Amino acid sequence: MMRDMDRWNSLLIVLGLVALAPARASGQPALVIDNITVIDGTGSAPVTGVSIVIDRGRFVAVSKDVDVPPGAERLDVTGKFAIPGLMDMHVHLRGGRAGSSPGDGLRALYGYLYSGVTSIYDAGNSPDFIFALRDQERRGEIVAPRIFAMGSVVTAPGGHGGRGAVTVEDFARDRKKLDEHIARKPDILKITQDEHGWGTRPLIRHMPVDLLQQVIRYYHEHGIRTTIHTSNELRAWDAIYAGVDTLAHPVIQAPVSERYLNMMGVKRIPQVSTLTIGDGYGRLVDHPEFLDEPLYRATLLPSAIERLRGATRREWEERRWTQWMKVMTPVAQENLRLLNEAGGIVVLGTDQSFGPAVHRELELLVGGGISPLDAIRMATLHGAIFLGMEDELGTIEVGKRADLVLLDADPTVDIDNAKKIHTVIKGGAVIDRSKLALPVNGVTDLT
């Protein structure tokens, strides 16, 4: 086991060197970005003619009149637009499961950065795989988005995502399992609490509410936030009043009630959108031409695109689940629109493993009736709120970590303009997108 981990860590280091240089922000001179239109992520209207000063990885000034630090590099970007770095708060990164390789995970991470995504939360994966990547990213050994992770999910025996999960049936008896999980230092615990029995899925087990409350409280006692997989309003109510901090999915099984919207507007529990996972089935079957869009061609292997167009599409054409999700995804879109109107906190997440999906999620949010300005806030500030890090991330404001994306066109006019990426900056360091090990740069083999 230790030899396997040594080989894995060595591979991460070697592959990370492909694009390591852009990530080293320490010792760099201050950076001043002049004449930018700022969309700061708070929901405020765009402000033109702004200068942004970045020093030591943080925003130190965002104003029309700034003091330029001695020796600063200056970049005039007249006509460009700045948004905070995008955040995907529901990822299952490739590379840690059977049938995939470590190179798949690194390619996915590079694809996130190429797509303007500077933070991700992995909501369930092989602990050895994802925690190794997280630690490498935090030590600056690989170029990647900020990685937040939880390793294995916690669920009832036989519950959703049960294979490889930490299963809990009796708190006192199973607490040792939780202690072992906590010792891996998960950033946010994810619990699954979904009895299914809807669509084409069979009934499965979930935790009694009193046990759910004990588990949530135990992680809180260890300083760990919690999120939960639910799909219906009843289980969301149970989880919220058991003390959960966030919801990993929208209500998708039926339209939400007015009382639920009222409660969510008052309690402001962040709820992740994950529309792309359901939409993806029908989209691939009915509109496979989306795979020709530049971001997909840039970040996905040609062989992966060929497989999606061929075997995967044929399989999904035959699945009843595809037809079910065609019906239920618009229900989830409307539930999220109503939640946003009620003052709830909608957070962008895709339940996918590649950067272009974040832009599809933005399209689906806007297509469901949410304004582009609100959708940008969901993909930035609300992601930071989900993490409990709104004082550090999520907006272009003085004191926060300098994660931002410069765009060639205004995304508040057309959300598709968020794809027109000019520059990606993470922690004050400009990411050289031309050196990321991706198909667009001629790199197709990371084995």
C-alpha positions in Angstrom: 0.0 0.0 0.0 2.8 2.5 0.9 4.6 1.7 -2.3 1.5 2.4 -4.3 1.0 5.7 -2.5 4.7 6.6 -3.2 4.2 5.9 -6.9 1.0 7.9 -6.9 2.6 10.9 -5.2 5.6 10.8 -7.5 3.3 10.7 -10.5 1.4 13.8 -9.2 4.6 15.7 -8.8 5.9 14.9 -12.3 2.6 15.6 -14.0 2.1 18.8 -12.0 5.4 20.2 -13.4 3.8 20.5 -16.8 2.2 23.8 -15.7 3.8 24.5 -12.3 5.4 27.8 -12.9 2.2 30.0 -13.2 1.1 29.0 -9.7 4.1 30.5 -7.8 2.8 33.8 -6.6 5.2 34.4 -3.7 7.9 36.9 -4.5 6.1 38.3 -7.5 5.7 42.0 -7.9 2.3 43.5 -7.3 -0.1 43.4 -10.3 -2.3 46.3 -11.3 -5.1 45.6 -13.8 -6.3 48.9 -15.3 -9.5 50.0 -17.1 -11.5 46.9 -16.3 -15.3 46.6 -15.8 -15.7 44.8 -12.5 -18.6 42.4 -11.8 -17.6 41.8 -8.2 -19.8 38.8 -7.4 -22.0 40.5 -4.7 -24.8 41.0 -7.1 -24.0 44.7 -7.6 -24.2 46.2 -11.1 -21.0 46.2 -13.2 -18.6 49.2 -12.6 -16.5 50.5 -15.5 -13.1 52.1 -15.5 -11.8 50.3 -12.4 -8.2 49.4 -11.4 -7.5 46.3 -9.4 -4.4 46.0 -7.3 -3.2 42.5 -6.3 -0.3 42.0 -3.9 0.8 38.9 -2.0 -2.1 36.9 -3.5 -4.8 39.2 -2.3 -6.8 42.2 -3.6 -5.4 45.3 -1.9 -7.4 47.9 -3.9 -10.4 47.9 -6.2 -11.2 51.4 -7.2 -11.1 54.0 -10.0 -8.3 55.8 -8.2 -5.5 53.5 -6.7 -2.1 53.9 -5.3 0.3 51.8 -7.5 2.9 49.9 -5.4 6.5 50.5 -6.4 7.7 48.0 -9.1 4.2 46.8 -9.8 3.4 45.2 -13.2 0.6 47.0 -15.0 -1.9 45.5 -17.4 -4.2 47.7 -19.4 -7.3 45.7 -20.3 -9.6 48.3 -21.7 -12.8 46.6 -22.9 -12.4 43.5 -20.7 -14.7 42.4 -17.8 -13.6 40.9 -14.5 -15.6 38.3 -12.4 -14.4 36.4 -9.4 -13.0 32.9 -10.0 -15.8 30.5 -10.7 -16.5 27.8 -8.1 -18.0 24.4 -8.5 -19.4 23.1 -5.2 -20.3 19.6 -6.3 -17.6 17.6 -8.1 -16.6 13.9 -8.2 -13.1 14.2 -9.7 -12.0 11.6 -12.2 -9.0 9.5 -11.4 -9.9 7.9 -8.1 -12.3 5.2 -9.3 -12.0 1.9 -11.2 -11.6 2.4 -14.9 -9.8 5.8 -14.6 -6.2 6.8 -14.1 -4.4 9.5 -12.1 -3.8 11.4 -15.3 -7.6 11.8 -15.7 -7.8 13.6 -12.4 -5.0 16.1 -13.3 -6.4 16.7 -16.8 -9.8 17.5 -15.2 -8.1 19.9 -12.8 -6.3 21.7 -15.6 -9.6 21.8 -17.5 -11.3 23.5 -14.6 -8.6 26.2 -14.5 -8.8 26.6 -18.3 -12.5 27.1 -17.9 -12.1 29.8 -15.3 -12.9 27.7 -12.3 -10.6 28.4 -9.3 -12.2 26.4 -6.5 -13.9 23.0 -6.4 -15.5 20.9 -3.7 -15.2 17.2 -4.3 -18.4 15.7 -2.8 -17.3 12.0 -2.6 -14.3 10.1 -3.9 -11.5 7.7 -3.0 -9.9 9.3 0.1 -6.3 8.4 -0.8 -6.8 9.9 -4.3 -8.5 13.1 -3.4 -6.7 14.0 -0.2 -3.3 13.4 -2.0 -4.4 15.8 -4.7 -5.7 18.3 -2.2 -2.4 18.3 -0.2 -0.4 18.6 -3.4 -2.4 21.7 -4.4 -2.1 23.3 -1.0 1.7 22.9 -1.1 1.9 24.4 -4.5 3.2 21.2 -6.1 0.6 21.1 -8.9 -1.4 23.7 -10.8 -5.1 23.2 -9.9 -8.1 25.0 -8.5 -8.4 25.2 -4.8 -9.5 21.7 -3.8 -11.9 21.2 -0.9 -12.8 17.5 -0.3 -14.4 15.1 2.1 -13.3 11.6 0.9 -15.9 9.0 1.6 -19.5 9.9 2.1 -21.3 8.9 5.4 -24.6 7.0 5.0 -26.8 4.3 6.3 -25.9 0.7 5.5 -27.2 0.1 2.0 -27.7 3.9 1.5 -27.0 6.1 -1.5 -23.4 5.9 -2.5 -22.8 3.1 -0.1 -19.9 1.4 -1.9 -16.8 2.7 -0.2 -18.9 4.8 2.2 -18.6 5.2 6.0 -21.8 3.4 7.1 -23.5 4.3 10.4 -26.3 2.4 12.0 -25.7 2.9 15.7 -23.9 6.0 16.8 -22.1 4.6 19.9 -21.0 1.4 18.1 -20.0 3.1 14.8 -18.3 6.3 16.3 -14.9 4.8 15.7 -15.6 4.8 12.0 -16.4 8.5 12.2 -13.3 9.2 14.2 -11.2 7.5 11.5 -13.0 9.6 8.8 -12.4 12.8 10.8 -8.7 12.0 11.2 -8.4 12.4 7.4 -9.4 16.1 7.9 -12.3 16.4 5.5 -13.2 20.0 4.7 -16.9 19.4 4.7 -18.7 16.2 5.6 -21.3 14.9 3.0 -24.1 12.6 4.2 -26.5 10.9 1.9 -30.1 10.7 3.0 -32.2 9.6 0.1 -34.7 6.7 0.1 -35.1 6.9 -3.7 -38.2 5.0 -4.7 -38.8 7.7 -7.4 -38.4 7.6 -11.1 -36.8 4.3 -12.0 -34.9 3.8 -8.7 -35.6 1.2 -6.0 -36.1 2.0 -2.4 -33.0 2.2 -0.3 -32.2 2.8 3.4 -31.5 6.2 5.0 -30.7 7.3 8.6 -33.3 7.9 11.3 -33.5 11.6 12.0 -32.2 11.2 15.6 -29.1 9.4 14.3 -28.7 12.0 11.5 -28.7 14.7 14.2 -26.1 12.9 16.2 -23.7 12.5 13.2 -24.1 16.2 12.3 -23.5 17.4 15.8 -20.4 15.2 16.1 -18.8 16.7 13.1 -19.7 20.2 14.3 -18.0 19.4 17.6 -14.8 18.7 15.5 -15.2 22.0 13.6 -16.3 20.4 10.3 -19.2 21.8 8.2 -21.8 19.4 6.7 -23.8 19.0 3.5 -26.3 16.4 2.6 -27.6 14.6 -0.5 -31.4 14.7 -0.6 -33.8 14.9 -3.5 -37.2 15.7 -1.9 -38.6 18.3 0.3 -39.3 16.0 3.3 -35.7 14.9 3.6 -34.5 18.4 3.2 -36.7 19.6 6.1 -35.4 16.7 8.3 -31.8 17.5 7.5 -32.1 21.2 8.1 -33.7 20.8 11.5 -31.2 18.1 12.4 -28.6 20.9 12.0 -27.1 20.4 8.5 -25.2 23.4 7.1 -25.9 23.0 3.4 -27.9 21.0 0.9 -26.0 19.2 -1.9 -28.9 19.2 -4.4 -32.1 21.0 -5.2 -35.5 19.5 -4.6 -36.1 17.6 -7.8 -38.9 15.1 -7.1 -41.7 17.6 -7.2 -42.5 21.3 -7.1 -41.5 22.9 -3.8 -44.2 24.2 -1.4 -44.6 27.8 -0.3 -43.8 26.9 3.3 -40.5 25.4 2.1 -39.6 28.5 0.2 -40.5 30.7 3.3 -38.3 28.5 5.5 -35.4 28.6 3.2 -35.7 32.4 2.8 -35.5 32.7 6.6 -32.9 30.2 7.4 -30.8 30.8 4.2 -29.3 27.3 4.0 -27.2 27.2 0.9 -28.5 24.7 -1.7 -26.4 23.5 -4.5 -27.9 23.5 -8.0 -26.6 20.4 -9.8 -28.9 20.8 -12.8 -26.2 19.6 -15.3 -26.1 16.0 -14.0 -29.8 15.5 -14.9 -29.7 17.6 -18.0 -26.7 15.8 -19.4 -28.5 12.6 -20.3 -31.1 14.2 -22.6 -28.6 16.8 -23.9 -26.2 14.1 -25.1 -29.0 12.1 -26.7 -30.7 15.0 -28.4 -27.9 17.5 -29.0 -24.5 15.8 -29.1 -23.2 18.7 -31.2 -22.5 20.6 -27.9 -19.3 18.5 -27.8 -18.0 20.6 -30.6 -18.0 23.8 -28.5 -14.5 25.2 -27.9 -14.3 24.5 -24.2 -15.2 20.8 -24.6 -12.7 20.4 -27.5 -10.1 22.2 -25.5 -10.3 20.1 -22.3 -11.7 16.7 -23.2 -9.7 14.0 -24.9 -10.7 13.3 -28.5 -11.2 9.7 -27.5 -13.6 10.7 -24.6 -15.6 12.8 -27.0 -15.8 9.9 -29.5 -16.9 7.6 -26.7 -19.6 10.1 -25.6 -20.9 10.5 -29.1 -21.0 6.7 -29.6 -21.3 4.1 -26.9 -22.5 6.4 -24.1 -25.1 8.1 -26.3 -26.5 4.8 -27.5 -26.7 3.5 -23.9 -28.4 6.6 -22.6 -30.9 6.5 -25.5 -32.2 3.2 -24.1 -32.3 4.2 -20.4 -35.6 5.1 -18.8 -33.7 7.3 -16.5 -32.9 9.6 -19.4 -36.5 10.2 -20.1 -37.2 10.7 -16.4 -34.6 13.4 -16.0 -35.9 15.2 -19.1 -39.1 15.6 -17.1 -37.6 16.4 -13.7 -34.8 18.8 -14.6 -37.2 21.6 -15.5 -38.9 21.0 -12.2 -35.6 21.5 -10.4 -34.9 24.7 -12.5 -38.2 26.2 -11.5 -37.7 25.2 -7.8 -34.3 27.0 -7.9 -35.8 30.1 -9.6 -38.5 30.3 -6.8 -35.9 29.7 -4.1 -33.8 32.6 -5.4 -36.8 34.9 -5.5 -37.6 33.9 -1.9 -34.2 35.0 -0.8 -32.6 31.6 -0.5 -29.0 30.9 -1.3 -28.5 28.9 -4.5 -25.0 27.7 -5.0 -23.5 26.6 -8.4 -22.5 22.9 -8.5 -22.5 20.4 -11.4 -22.1 16.9 -10.0 -19.7 16.5 -12.8 -15.9 16.2 -13.3 -15.0 18.8 -16.0 -14.7 22.5 -16.3 -17.1 23.2 -19.2 -20.0 21.7 -17.1 -19.8 24.9 -14.9 -20.7 27.0 -18.0 -23.6 24.6 -18.8 -24.8 25.0 -15.2 -24.8 28.8 -15.7 -26.8 28.4 -18.9 -29.4 26.2 -17.1 -29.7 28.6 -14.2 -30.3 31.5 -16.6 -32.5 29.4 -18.9 -34.7 28.6 -15.9 -35.4 32.3 -15.3 -32.5 33.5 -13.1 -30.7 36.7 -14.2 -27.1 36.4 -15.4 -26.0 38.7 -12.6 -27.6 36.4 -10.0 -26.2 33.3 -11.7 -22.7 34.8 -11.4 -23.2 35.4 -7.7 -24.3 31.8 -7.3 -21.0 30.7 -9.0 -18.8 32.9 -6.9 -20.0 34.4 -3.6 -22.5 31.7 -2.8 -19.8 29.1 -3.4 -17.7 30.8 -0.7 -20.8 30.9 1.6 -21.2 27.1 1.1 -17.6 26.6 2.2 -18.0 29.0 5.1 -15.2 31.1 3.6 -17.1 34.2 2.4 -14.5 36.3 4.2 -11.7 34.8 2.1 -13.2 34.0 -1.3 -16.0 34.6 -3.8 -15.9 38.3 -4.5 -13.5 41.0 -5.9 -13.1 42.9 -2.7 -10.2 44.3 -0.7 -8.6 41.7 1.6 -9.9 38.6 -0.2 -7.8 36.1 -2.1 -7.2 37.3 -5.6 -9.1 34.7 -7.7 -10.6 36.2 -10.8 -11.3 35.7 -14.5 -11.0 38.4 -17.2 -13.5 38.1 -20.0 -13.7 39.5 -23.5 -17.4 40.3 -23.3 -20.0 41.2 -20.7 -21.6 38.1 -19.0 -24.4 40.1 -17.5 -25.7 40.7 -21.0 -25.3 37.1 -22.2 -24.2 34.4 -19.8 -22.4 32.7 -22.7 -19.9 35.5 -22.6 -18.5 33.8 -19.4 -16.9 31.3 -21.8 -14.9 34.1 -23.6 -12.0 33.8 -21.2 -9.0 36.2 -21.6 -7.1 35.5 -18.4 -7.4 33.3 -15.3 -5.8 34.4 -12.0 -5.7 32.3 -8.9 -4.2 33.6 -5.7 -2.8 36.6 -7.6 -0.8 34.4 -10.0 -1.7 34.5 -13.7 -2.3 31.0 -15.0 -0.7 30.4 -18.4 -3.5 28.6 -20.1 -1.3 27.8 -23.0 1.0 25.6 -20.8 -1.7 23.5 -19.2 -1.5 19.9 -20.2 -4.7 19.7 -22.2 -5.7 18.7 -25.7 -6.0 22.3 -26.8 -2.2 22.6 -26.1 -1.4 19.3 -27.9 -1.2 17.2 -24.7 -3.3 14.0 -24.8 -1.3 11.6 -22.7 -0.7 12.0 -19.0 0.1 8.4 -18.2 
